[in-house]
Amino acid sequence: MPVTEDGVMYEDGELQRRGGRTVAWRWWGEPGGTPVLRLQGTPGSRLYRHPNPAIQRDLGVRYLMADRPGYGGSTRLPGRGVAEIADDLAVLLDHHELDRVPVMGTSGGGPHVLAVAAKHPGRITAVSVIVGASPLEPNEVDRLVGVNAAGYAAAERGWDALHELLAQVRVRLLGDEGMAGVLSDAPPEDRAIMRDPAWQRISRTNTAEALRQGAEGWTDESMALHHPWDFDVTQIRSTVTWWHGDNDMNAPLSAAQRAAARLRSVDLRVWHNEGHFASLTHEAEIVRELLSRSA
């Protein structure tokens, strides 16, 4: 039964996958809105939403979101790659009797939306990658915020080293520091967005849900994103718009350019003098453009 939070209607549920895994999902928006499959960043949960609910209402869209394995209410899948999540999302579409939908993914959600478009091309009408994560070259690491640079170095040493680091970062994220404290060395434009009280409240709720099982799911996903993608991007048939800031210190633009160059039909749109959280100021533009390609 749908309920309302800050004027936004939502509905939660779960579905069961083979082997007994649970996938927790949430609809954001009123029934009857245009369905969009939306994937949140890393770490993140189905509770993520934009701080301004009027944008979603004005565009008449309804977002279907899901916790990836090990986050929120979804069962962990140790050793997973990126591609497995595409099958979870296809089953999620079946569960909701959705044939074909547009899909958008932010940050760590970016590779996952490309994976579902590659593995299930008949289900996806259009793709938007927003500040998408991409495998890095070693010379790009010095362009990262400190916690991400430390994460890259730990991932090079293996799962255990990365888990030890992320378990410590999890304590900081769930404590007084929050995301703004952990990313205190982010570009000034990102820090300005993180000072917004509405953003802080949503960020804390989203992060607490994402990491309530611990840091294991976050580590699994981060290792999957650290390695080359385990799906064939040439199988993507839908158009892709990739949005990125040229001052992104979480996912460097150079890595995004390298990844986008592998796609057959891509429009790379660069925001100048903007960082990783730039998409919050461009939400309406991003969604409107996605819908224009999803007919």
Backbone bond lengths (Angstrom), bond angles and torsions (degrees), N, CA, C in turn:
res aa  C-N    CA-C-N  psi(-1)  N-CA   C-N-CA  omega(-1)  CA-C   N-CA-C  phi
1 M - - - 1.453 - - 1.532 109.60 -
2 P 1.336 118.39 123.40 1.465 120.35 -178.66 1.529 111.44 -63.35
3 V 1.334 115.73 142.75 1.458 122.95 173.31 1.531 107.02 -128.21
4 T 1.337 116.40 176.64 1.462 120.17 -173.58 1.521 110.88 -123.45
5 E 1.347 115.87 138.15 1.459 123.03 174.90 1.517 107.99 -131.46
6 D 1.309 117.58 120.00 1.469 122.27 -179.76 1.524 112.08 51.50
7 G 1.308 115.96 37.85 1.451 120.08 178.04 1.510 114.92 83.19
8 V 1.328 118.26 2.06 1.468 122.22 179.40 1.533 108.84 -109.88
9 M 1.303 116.23 125.89 1.453 121.20 178.91 1.527 109.46 -78.68
10 Y 1.331 116.59 138.57 1.461 119.45 176.71 1.518 110.20 -143.67
11 E 1.335 114.66 160.96 1.468 122.07 178.78 1.511 108.67 -145.05
12 D 1.324 117.57 129.17 1.463 123.46 -179.28 1.519 111.17 -104.27
13 G 1.327 115.44 154.44 1.444 120.70 174.65 1.514 110.99 -167.62
14 E 1.325 115.57 178.98 1.461 122.55 178.66 1.519 109.16 -138.42
15 L 1.320 115.53 154.10 1.455 120.51 169.70 1.520 107.86 -133.79
16 Q 1.310 115.76 157.83 1.459 121.59 -177.33 1.519 110.14 -106.77
17 R 1.334 115.33 133.83 1.457 122.55 176.64 1.522 109.94 -103.52
18 R 1.312 115.45 168.10 1.462 120.03 176.99 1.521 110.38 -56.12
19 G 1.323 115.95 143.13 1.456 120.51 -178.15 1.508 113.15 83.92
20 G 1.345 116.77 2.51 1.453 120.32 175.76 1.512 114.61 87.31
21 R 1.326 118.11 7.30 1.466 119.24 177.99 1.522 110.76 -69.61
22 T 1.329 115.23 142.40 1.460 122.56 175.40 1.521 109.67 -101.26
23 V 1.331 116.68 137.79 1.462 122.59 171.48 1.528 106.84 -118.23
24 A 1.326 116.10 115.76 1.469 121.29 179.34 1.526 108.92 -89.09
25 W 1.331 116.67 136.52 1.463 120.73 -177.59 1.525 110.48 -132.59
26 R 1.321 114.59 164.04 1.462 120.98 175.57 1.525 109.39 -147.20
27 W 1.330 115.60 137.27 1.456 122.46 165.49 1.522 108.41 -93.45
28 W 1.335 116.91 131.30 1.457 121.90 168.90 1.524 107.53 -110.34
29 G 1.320 117.45 122.47 1.460 120.33 177.41 1.514 111.98 118.29
30 E 1.313 114.45 166.94 1.453 120.72 -174.77 1.524 111.87 -79.27
31 P 1.346 117.52 142.79 1.461 120.21 173.71 1.524 110.31 -54.76
32 G 1.318 115.24 140.30 1.453 119.92 -177.76 1.509 113.52 99.91
33 G 1.348 117.01 -14.75 1.454 119.79 175.97 1.519 111.26 -71.48
34 T 1.306 116.48 160.96 1.466 121.19 177.83 1.522 109.33 -65.85
35 P 1.344 118.62 120.90 1.466 119.65 -177.28 1.526 112.25 -75.18
36 V 1.319 115.46 133.75 1.462 123.57 175.18 1.524 107.07 -129.92
37 L 1.328 117.01 128.46 1.459 121.04 173.25 1.522 107.60 -80.96
38 R 1.324 116.36 119.78 1.466 120.47 -173.36 1.518 110.18 -122.53
39 L 1.337 116.65 129.76 1.458 122.00 -179.22 1.525 109.82 -114.43
40 Q 1.323 114.48 128.35 1.454 122.69 -177.29 1.527 110.67 -82.66
41 G 1.339 115.14 172.29 1.455 121.43 -177.70 1.514 113.33 -80.87
42 T 1.345 115.32 -169.85 1.461 123.96 -175.67 1.527 110.04 -117.23
43 P 1.350 118.81 123.52 1.453 126.82 -8.90 1.525 109.95 -80.32
44 G 1.301 117.07 149.85 1.454 119.74 -179.06 1.507 111.48 -163.09
45 S 1.319 114.99 168.32 1.456 121.00 -176.97 1.520 110.36 -137.08
46 R 1.311 114.95 176.67 1.465 122.21 178.23 1.536 111.86 -65.81
47 L 1.329 118.01 -10.29 1.461 121.56 -178.47 1.521 113.03 -84.14
48 Y 1.333 116.81 -4.93 1.464 118.79 179.69 1.525 110.27 -65.84
49 R 1.324 116.17 140.19 1.462 121.48 171.00 1.516 108.78 -156.06
50 H 1.319 115.05 164.19 1.460 119.81 178.97 1.529 109.09 -72.83
51 P 1.337 118.04 143.34 1.469 119.84 -179.19 1.521 114.12 -63.14
52 N 1.325 118.47 -21.22 1.466 121.08 -179.09 1.527 109.71 -106.18
53 P 1.334 119.09 96.47 1.468 120.91 -176.66 1.516 113.15 -68.16
54 A 1.334 118.00 -16.39 1.458 120.12 -179.10 1.518 112.00 -64.80
55 I 1.341 117.48 -28.90 1.466 120.22 -179.82 1.523 110.10 -62.40
56 Q 1.315 116.25 -47.37 1.458 120.01 -179.37 1.525 111.03 -64.38
57 R 1.326 117.02 -43.01 1.467 120.01 179.58 1.520 110.98 -63.31
58 D 1.340 116.94 -43.54 1.464 120.13 -177.72 1.528 111.64 -64.50
59 L 1.328 117.16 -34.43 1.461 120.80 -179.90 1.521 112.56 -83.96
60 G 1.326 117.53 -12.13 1.455 120.54 178.07 1.513 114.14 67.09
61 V 1.363 116.33 37.44 1.458 119.78 -178.19 1.524 110.81 -110.85
62 R 1.318 114.03 153.79 1.455 122.12 177.20 1.527 107.52 -125.76
63 Y 1.336 117.02 122.78 1.454 121.52 -175.23 1.525 110.84 -95.69
64 L 1.319 116.60 129.63 1.456 122.50 171.40 1.522 107.35 -101.60
65 M 1.334 116.48 120.04 1.460 122.07 -176.73 1.525 109.21 -126.37
66 A 1.326 115.57 156.88 1.463 120.35 -179.58 1.514 109.90 -144.37
67 D 1.323 116.20 146.62 1.463 121.15 171.32 1.526 108.16 -75.26
68 R 1.321 116.51 126.97 1.457 119.11 173.54 1.530 109.26 -74.99
69 P 1.336 119.01 164.79 1.472 121.32 -172.35 1.530 113.17 -54.49
70 G 1.335 114.56 132.69 1.454 120.81 177.88 1.504 114.87 87.60
71 Y 1.331 117.29 -4.91 1.462 122.43 176.56 1.528 109.36 -106.72
72 G 1.326 116.50 147.26 1.458 120.95 171.66 1.515 112.99 51.86
73 G 1.347 115.21 -121.24 1.454 120.70 -177.38 1.503 114.77 -98.52
74 S 1.330 118.76 10.28 1.464 121.60 -177.91 1.525 111.57 -99.29
75 T 1.312 115.35 138.83 1.463 122.24 -177.59 1.520 110.88 -66.43
76 R 1.298 115.45 138.32 1.465 120.90 178.30 1.524 110.96 -64.67
77 L 1.349 116.01 149.49 1.455 123.43 176.40 1.528 107.68 -129.96
78 P 1.340 117.32 84.72 1.468 120.29 -174.11 1.525 112.01 -57.54
79 G 1.332 115.00 141.52 1.451 120.59 176.36 1.515 114.77 74.33
80 R 1.317 117.30 12.14 1.461 119.63 -175.98 1.516 111.94 -68.65
81 G 1.332 114.81 158.45 1.446 120.82 169.20 1.514 109.18 -102.21
82 V 1.321 115.62 -157.03 1.460 120.93 175.42 1.514 110.46 -86.14
83 A 1.340 117.03 -37.80 1.463 121.52 -169.54 1.525 113.48 -64.55
84 E 1.351 117.61 -33.50 1.471 118.38 -178.15 1.516 112.79 -57.86
85 I 1.321 116.69 -30.76 1.450 119.87 -175.91 1.523 111.02 -68.20
86 A 1.331 116.65 -25.45 1.464 120.03 177.57 1.518 111.11 -59.71
87 D 1.320 117.68 -38.77 1.462 120.46 179.48 1.523 111.21 -69.66
88 D 1.335 117.35 -38.08 1.466 120.18 174.57 1.525 110.12 -57.68
89 L 1.328 116.52 -42.91 1.461 120.42 -176.66 1.523 111.32 -70.64
90 A 1.324 117.78 -35.33 1.467 120.26 176.16 1.523 110.67 -64.02
91 V 1.338 116.56 -41.12 1.466 120.16 176.77 1.522 110.38 -65.85
92 L 1.328 117.16 -36.51 1.462 121.05 176.99 1.532 110.55 -61.65
93 L 1.317 117.40 -42.10 1.466 120.32 177.18 1.527 110.41 -63.47
94 D 1.321 117.19 -42.06 1.472 120.49 176.70 1.525 110.84 -59.41
95 H 1.339 115.27 -43.60 1.461 121.13 -178.06 1.523 111.42 -57.49
96 H 1.334 115.78 -35.41 1.461 120.73 -178.05 1.530 112.25 -100.10
97 E 1.343 115.75 11.64 1.469 122.31 176.36 1.531 111.55 55.38
98 L 1.333 114.23 44.02 1.463 121.63 176.59 1.519 108.47 -106.12
99 D 1.312 116.00 124.50 1.458 120.36 -177.88 1.520 111.45 -82.73
100 R 1.336 116.67 -59.83 1.452 122.28 -178.16 1.524 108.93 -135.71
101 V 1.333 116.80 137.18 1.462 121.53 -177.15 1.526 109.92 -142.86
102 P 1.334 117.63 156.78 1.458 120.11 165.83 1.520 109.50 -78.04
103 V 1.338 116.04 154.18 1.457 120.28 -177.04 1.522 109.06 -136.24
104 M 1.331 115.18 141.38 1.459 121.26 177.64 1.519 108.97 -136.19
105 G 1.343 116.00 142.22 1.452 120.08 -178.69 1.512 111.35 -142.29
106 T 1.317 116.01 134.98 1.453 122.91 -176.30 1.521 110.89 -105.72
107 S 1.334 116.84 136.38 1.453 123.64 173.16 1.535 110.38 55.10
108 G 1.337 118.61 -117.42 1.455 120.16 178.51 1.513 114.02 -64.74
109 G 1.331 116.71 -17.12 1.462 119.63 174.46 1.518 112.69 -75.17
110 G 1.353 117.21 -17.56 1.453 120.80 -177.65 1.518 114.45 -58.71
111 P 1.350 118.56 -54.05 1.466 118.82 177.29 1.524 113.48 -59.57
112 H 1.325 116.81 -31.53 1.463 119.53 -178.92 1.534 111.84 -69.87
113 V 1.342 117.92 -34.55 1.464 118.17 176.89 1.521 110.30 -71.36
114 L 1.322 117.67 -34.25 1.465 119.46 175.53 1.523 110.26 -65.94
115 A 1.334 116.82 -36.12 1.462 120.16 179.29 1.531 111.58 -64.54
116 V 1.323 117.75 -43.86 1.466 118.76 -179.36 1.526 110.43 -68.57
117 A 1.328 117.53 -33.63 1.463 120.29 176.99 1.523 111.35 -69.21
118 A 1.345 117.09 -30.82 1.460 121.25 178.98 1.522 112.38 -78.52
119 K 1.324 116.99 -41.42 1.461 120.64 -175.64 1.515 113.02 -84.80
120 H 1.323 117.05 -25.80 1.467 121.66 -178.75 1.527 109.21 -133.11
121 P 1.326 117.25 60.70 1.470 119.97 -172.44 1.516 114.04 -61.59
122 G 1.323 117.32 -26.76 1.462 120.02 -179.74 1.512 114.26 -73.45
123 R 1.338 116.66 -9.92 1.467 120.62 -176.65 1.528 112.56 -98.32
124 I 1.339 117.85 -11.21 1.468 121.67 -170.45 1.523 109.65 -116.83
125 T 1.336 116.70 124.53 1.463 121.08 -178.53 1.523 112.24 -87.82
126 A 1.317 118.24 -34.08 1.457 122.44 -177.99 1.530 107.92 -161.41
127 V 1.333 115.94 153.11 1.462 121.90 -175.59 1.523 109.53 -126.72
128 S 1.331 115.91 137.03 1.462 121.86 168.40 1.526 108.78 -124.96
129 V 1.323 115.85 123.30 1.465 122.83 173.53 1.524 106.71 -104.29
130 I 1.313 116.66 125.65 1.463 121.37 -174.10 1.529 108.10 -119.08
131 V 1.332 116.26 115.76 1.467 123.66 -175.86 1.526 110.59 44.12
132 G 1.334 115.65 48.02 1.453 121.27 -172.30 1.519 114.03 -67.28
133 A 1.343 114.64 141.53 1.460 121.00 173.99 1.523 109.24 -73.10
134 S 1.332 115.56 146.05 1.460 122.69 178.60 1.520 108.37 -143.74
135 P 1.341 117.74 151.51 1.470 119.15 176.02 1.530 110.74 -56.40
136 L 1.319 116.05 137.16 1.460 121.68 -174.77 1.522 111.96 -98.07
137 E 1.314 115.33 153.91 1.451 122.45 165.53 1.531 107.28 -91.72
138 P 1.346 117.32 150.48 1.474 119.18 -177.19 1.522 113.88 -54.14
139 N 1.340 117.85 -33.15 1.462 118.95 -177.58 1.525 113.25 -74.94
140 E 1.342 117.44 -4.44 1.463 120.58 177.88 1.528 112.68 -93.22
141 V 1.330 116.37 -11.39 1.458 120.33 -173.75 1.526 111.24 -66.02
142 D 1.339 117.54 -33.12 1.468 118.90 -178.44 1.514 112.59 -71.61
143 R 1.346 118.09 -3.68 1.464 121.59 176.00 1.531 111.75 -94.22
144 L 1.320 117.36 2.31 1.456 121.71 -175.46 1.524 112.09 -92.58
145 V 1.342 116.00 155.42 1.461 120.05 167.15 1.526 108.14 -61.13
146 G 1.322 115.43 158.43 1.455 120.20 -171.75 1.517 114.54 -56.93
147 V 1.336 118.14 -44.30 1.464 119.83 -176.36 1.523 111.09 -66.57
148 N 1.328 118.10 -33.70 1.456 120.25 178.52 1.525 111.60 -74.48
149 A 1.323 116.97 -36.75 1.466 119.78 175.54 1.528 110.21 -63.40
150 A 1.330 116.72 -41.75 1.462 120.04 176.74 1.519 111.02 -64.34
151 G 1.348 116.46 -36.75 1.453 120.25 177.98 1.519 112.30 -65.37
152 Y 1.327 116.43 -39.38 1.466 119.70 177.78 1.530 109.93 -62.09
153 A 1.318 116.93 -46.96 1.461 120.51 -179.22 1.529 111.07 -62.20
154 A 1.328 116.55 -40.27 1.465 120.10 179.16 1.528 111.02 -67.15
155 A 1.337 117.43 -41.52 1.469 120.30 179.15 1.520 111.42 -62.17
156 E 1.325 117.09 -32.47 1.464 120.21 176.39 1.531 110.93 -63.11
157 R 1.326 117.21 -27.69 1.469 121.06 -179.91 1.525 111.56 -87.08
158 G 1.354 117.89 -16.87 1.455 119.86 175.82 1.519 113.69 123.17
159 W 1.342 115.80 174.74 1.467 123.04 -173.60 1.531 111.38 -57.88
160 D 1.332 117.79 -46.33 1.463 120.00 -175.22 1.521 111.79 -61.90
161 A 1.329 116.49 -41.90 1.468 119.55 -179.78 1.517 110.70 -66.39
162 L 1.325 116.32 -40.98 1.461 118.85 179.33 1.520 110.82 -67.47
163 H 1.321 117.70 -40.79 1.453 120.22 179.36 1.527 111.49 -62.02
164 E 1.323 116.84 -40.44 1.474 119.93 178.47 1.523 110.24 -59.44
165 L 1.328 116.84 -42.97 1.462 120.37 179.28 1.521 111.30 -66.68
166 L 1.331 117.34 -49.32 1.464 120.34 -174.77 1.525 111.93 -67.98
167 A 1.317 117.69 -29.75 1.466 119.52 175.17 1.526 110.14 -62.40
168 Q 1.340 116.50 -37.41 1.457 120.05 177.38 1.531 111.25 -70.65
169 V 1.338 116.26 -40.87 1.460 119.81 178.92 1.521 110.40 -65.96
170 R 1.320 116.89 -35.85 1.474 120.99 177.72 1.520 110.60 -56.77
171 V 1.321 118.00 -43.57 1.465 121.48 178.93 1.526 109.75 -60.31
172 R 1.305 116.94 -41.01 1.466 120.35 179.63 1.531 111.01 -67.42
173 L 1.336 116.59 -42.75 1.461 120.19 -179.26 1.526 111.88 -62.65
174 L 1.333 115.82 -38.88 1.463 119.87 -177.06 1.522 112.38 -86.45
175 G 1.334 116.88 -6.82 1.453 121.09 178.76 1.519 111.93 -95.13
176 D 1.322 115.22 -152.83 1.457 120.12 -175.17 1.524 113.33 -68.41
177 E 1.316 117.49 -28.40 1.463 119.77 -176.63 1.525 112.30 -65.56
178 G 1.336 116.14 -47.66 1.454 120.21 -175.69 1.521 111.00 64.81
179 M 1.318 116.06 -172.73 1.461 121.46 -178.27 1.520 111.26 -62.58
180 A 1.337 117.31 -39.89 1.462 120.58 -178.37 1.527 111.33 -62.40
181 G 1.318 117.25 -36.89 1.456 119.97 178.73 1.512 112.60 -71.91
182 V 1.319 116.38 -43.13 1.462 120.59 179.77 1.526 110.67 -64.06
183 L 1.327 116.88 -33.63 1.470 121.77 179.93 1.528 111.42 -104.01
184 S 1.322 116.67 37.11 1.469 120.25 -177.34 1.522 112.89 -66.27
185 D 1.351 117.96 -17.32 1.459 121.08 178.01 1.523 112.11 -98.26
186 A 1.327 117.06 15.48 1.463 121.43 176.33 1.528 109.66 -68.85
187 P 1.336 117.53 163.80 1.466 119.72 177.41 1.527 111.25 -58.54
188 P 1.324 117.57 154.55 1.469 120.46 -176.38 1.524 113.23 -58.61
189 E 1.331 118.64 -34.28 1.463 119.81 179.62 1.529 111.28 -66.52
190 D 1.331 117.74 -33.59 1.461 120.49 175.45 1.524 110.94 -71.70
191 R 1.329 116.29 -40.95 1.468 119.52 -179.84 1.525 110.97 -63.45
192 A 1.316 117.36 -34.09 1.467 120.24 178.13 1.515 110.86 -63.95
193 I 1.337 117.44 -42.25 1.466 120.84 178.23 1.520 110.28 -64.62
194 M 1.330 116.70 -40.45 1.464 120.32 -177.42 1.526 112.82 -70.58
195 R 1.315 117.97 -13.00 1.472 120.09 176.35 1.523 112.59 -80.48
196 D 1.320 117.56 -12.37 1.464 120.83 -178.03 1.537 110.02 -67.53
197 P 1.327 119.15 124.41 1.478 120.94 -177.17 1.525 113.28 -59.28
198 A 1.331 117.81 -37.68 1.470 119.93 179.18 1.522 110.30 -65.07
199 W 1.321 116.87 -42.69 1.469 120.25 177.22 1.529 110.04 -62.07
200 Q 1.316 117.57 -43.63 1.462 121.01 -178.33 1.523 111.26 -61.19
201 R 1.321 116.59 -42.17 1.465 119.51 -178.92 1.527 111.49 -64.73
202 I 1.319 116.35 -44.53 1.459 119.94 179.57 1.525 110.61 -67.95
203 S 1.335 116.33 -39.79 1.461 120.24 179.42 1.523 111.09 -60.63
204 R 1.323 116.78 -43.81 1.465 119.59 -178.94 1.527 111.37 -65.68
205 T 1.322 116.92 -41.88 1.470 120.40 179.17 1.520 110.79 -64.35
206 N 1.323 116.02 -45.75 1.458 121.79 -179.71 1.527 111.00 -62.62
207 T 1.322 117.21 -47.02 1.463 121.09 -177.01 1.516 111.60 -67.90
208 A 1.331 117.05 -40.66 1.462 119.90 179.21 1.523 111.13 -61.37
209 E 1.328 116.90 -40.76 1.462 119.96 177.60 1.521 110.91 -68.92
210 A 1.327 116.88 -42.96 1.460 120.38 -178.68 1.522 111.49 -58.48
211 L 1.324 117.16 -40.83 1.464 121.60 -170.85 1.522 113.38 -104.48
212 R 1.323 117.46 15.21 1.468 117.75 -176.29 1.527 112.92 -68.32
213 Q 1.344 118.28 -22.70 1.467 120.19 176.58 1.524 112.44 -81.42
214 G 1.330 117.39 -13.98 1.457 121.57 -174.22 1.519 109.75 123.39
215 A 1.316 115.40 -165.72 1.469 120.97 -178.01 1.522 112.98 -98.56
216 E 1.339 117.80 2.31 1.463 119.71 -174.07 1.530 112.68 -66.27
217 G 1.346 117.20 -46.46 1.459 119.61 179.61 1.518 111.75 -64.12
218 W 1.315 116.53 -37.51 1.467 121.79 176.93 1.529 109.92 -62.79
219 T 1.327 116.29 -41.73 1.465 120.31 178.88 1.523 110.84 -65.78
220 D 1.338 116.86 -44.34 1.467 120.52 178.06 1.526 110.63 -56.01
221 E 1.330 115.63 -47.28 1.459 119.71 -177.62 1.521 111.12 -67.73
222 S 1.311 117.41 -41.61 1.461 120.68 -179.18 1.523 111.48 -64.12
223 M 1.324 117.59 -37.14 1.464 120.23 175.90 1.525 110.33 -66.61
224 A 1.332 116.74 -40.27 1.467 120.03 178.34 1.531 110.88 -62.09
225 L 1.331 116.82 -40.44 1.457 120.98 -179.84 1.520 112.21 -74.54
226 H 1.317 117.44 -22.30 1.462 121.90 -179.29 1.525 111.28 -70.99
227 H 1.316 115.86 -31.63 1.465 121.12 -175.80 1.529 111.02 -89.61
228 P 1.346 117.52 163.55 1.475 119.84 173.22 1.525 110.44 -55.98
229 W 1.315 116.47 147.48 1.456 121.33 -177.49 1.525 111.36 -60.88
230 D 1.327 115.90 140.64 1.456 122.54 -176.48 1.525 112.03 -100.29
231 F 1.336 116.83 34.73 1.462 121.54 176.31 1.522 107.70 -145.03
232 D 1.324 116.50 162.71 1.463 122.73 -174.31 1.521 109.85 -97.68
233 V 1.318 117.00 107.15 1.465 120.34 -176.40 1.530 111.83 -67.42
234 T 1.334 117.86 -17.93 1.470 118.94 179.16 1.521 112.06 -70.61
235 Q 1.335 116.85 -11.88 1.469 120.26 177.99 1.522 112.70 -82.99
236 I 1.331 117.76 -5.78 1.470 120.98 179.14 1.521 108.75 -74.48
237 R 1.325 116.63 122.13 1.463 121.31 -178.54 1.523 112.17 -100.25
238 S 1.299 118.01 -23.56 1.462 121.00 -177.25 1.526 110.52 -82.36
239 T 1.318 115.39 160.24 1.454 120.07 176.47 1.523 110.17 -71.45
240 V 1.328 115.27 150.95 1.463 121.82 179.75 1.517 108.88 -126.58
241 T 1.327 116.77 128.32 1.456 121.45 166.97 1.521 107.40 -108.77
242 W 1.319 115.58 126.97 1.470 121.54 -178.20 1.521 107.27 -113.95
243 W 1.331 116.30 117.53 1.459 123.30 179.97 1.528 109.14 -102.77
244 H 1.343 116.56 134.60 1.464 118.72 -177.91 1.520 110.03 -155.28
245 G 1.336 115.72 148.29 1.456 121.50 174.51 1.516 110.88 -94.02
246 D 1.329 116.90 145.59 1.461 119.31 -178.25 1.528 112.64 -82.08
247 N 1.348 117.65 -2.72 1.455 121.07 175.34 1.523 110.65 -120.19
248 D 1.330 115.56 37.33 1.466 122.20 -178.76 1.524 108.81 -81.98
249 M 1.340 116.70 115.71 1.458 121.76 -179.81 1.524 112.29 -103.21
250 N 1.341 116.91 8.08 1.463 122.13 170.39 1.524 110.76 -100.48
251 A 1.333 115.98 -38.17 1.468 122.63 179.90 1.530 106.58 -138.70
252 P 1.335 118.66 94.30 1.464 121.17 -173.14 1.527 113.15 -57.90
253 L 1.317 115.47 142.27 1.452 121.57 -179.49 1.526 112.05 -57.98
254 S 1.321 117.61 -37.17 1.466 119.80 -178.35 1.524 111.41 -60.39
255 A 1.335 117.93 -37.57 1.461 120.92 177.37 1.524 110.68 -68.78
256 A 1.334 116.42 -39.03 1.468 119.87 177.60 1.524 110.43 -64.27
257 Q 1.315 117.89 -41.09 1.463 120.89 179.09 1.524 110.90 -62.19
258 R 1.314 116.50 -40.79 1.470 120.90 179.52 1.536 110.56 -65.03
259 A 1.321 116.63 -42.10 1.460 119.89 179.68 1.518 111.40 -69.77
260 A 1.332 116.97 -42.87 1.465 120.26 -178.76 1.518 111.63 -63.44
261 A 1.317 117.08 -31.06 1.464 120.86 -178.87 1.529 111.95 -64.34
262 R 1.326 117.51 -18.71 1.461 121.10 179.80 1.519 112.51 -83.56
263 L 1.332 117.80 -12.30 1.458 121.46 -176.13 1.530 110.20 -85.74
264 R 1.314 116.10 146.59 1.460 120.60 -175.56 1.514 112.48 -77.17
265 S 1.319 117.56 -37.03 1.464 121.09 -177.70 1.520 108.63 -134.13
266 V 1.332 116.37 92.66 1.460 120.54 -174.40 1.519 110.19 -136.55
267 D 1.305 114.87 141.75 1.464 123.20 174.71 1.519 106.33 -118.68
268 L 1.331 117.13 103.72 1.461 121.84 -179.67 1.520 108.36 -88.44
269 R 1.331 115.83 117.18 1.463 121.61 -178.52 1.527 108.62 -114.09
270 V 1.328 116.19 120.97 1.458 121.60 -172.81 1.526 110.11 -108.01
271 W 1.329 115.42 127.26 1.459 121.54 172.42 1.526 107.71 -87.38
272 H 1.306 116.76 128.96 1.459 120.27 -176.83 1.523 111.00 -90.93
273 N 1.319 114.58 138.86 1.471 122.88 -179.64 1.529 111.55 58.67
274 E 1.336 116.11 37.71 1.462 121.45 177.29 1.522 109.35 -133.54
275 G 1.343 114.69 155.78 1.452 120.43 -172.91 1.512 113.53 -109.81
276 H 1.349 114.96 -152.02 1.457 121.23 -171.95 1.523 112.90 -71.10
277 F 1.330 117.33 -27.43 1.457 120.14 -177.95 1.526 112.33 -97.40
278 A 1.318 116.36 14.88 1.471 120.80 -178.63 1.521 112.27 -59.49
279 S 1.321 116.70 -29.64 1.470 119.46 -175.20 1.521 111.90 -60.52
280 L 1.344 118.05 -25.85 1.459 119.18 -179.85 1.520 111.71 -63.60
281 T 1.326 117.09 -29.94 1.457 119.89 178.82 1.524 112.24 -87.60
282 H 1.330 117.23 -5.51 1.468 121.72 -178.23 1.535 111.75 -120.25
283 E 1.320 117.36 16.60 1.466 121.71 -173.39 1.521 113.00 -53.29
284 A 1.314 117.59 -51.56 1.467 120.28 -176.40 1.522 110.74 -62.30
285 E 1.304 116.98 -42.41 1.465 121.83 179.01 1.529 111.23 -60.87
286 I 1.321 116.69 -44.13 1.464 121.52 -178.21 1.526 110.99 -63.55
287 V 1.322 116.59 -49.37 1.460 120.39 -176.62 1.524 110.96 -68.42
288 R 1.309 116.68 -41.40 1.470 120.15 179.42 1.536 110.23 -60.94
289 E 1.316 117.16 -42.46 1.462 120.97 179.75 1.527 111.08 -65.67
290 L 1.338 116.99 -40.44 1.453 120.75 177.42 1.524 111.09 -60.49
291 L 1.317 116.39 -46.80 1.465 120.30 -179.55 1.524 111.44 -62.55
292 S 1.313 117.21 -31.53 1.477 119.89 -178.10 1.521 111.42 -67.76
293 R 1.344 117.34 -20.28 1.467 120.60 -179.78 1.524 113.28 -102.50
294 S 1.314 116.87 0.99 1.466 119.40 -170.59 1.522 114.92 -100.99
295 A 1.313 116.87 8.82 1.468 118.97 -179.62 1.523 111.03 -67.60
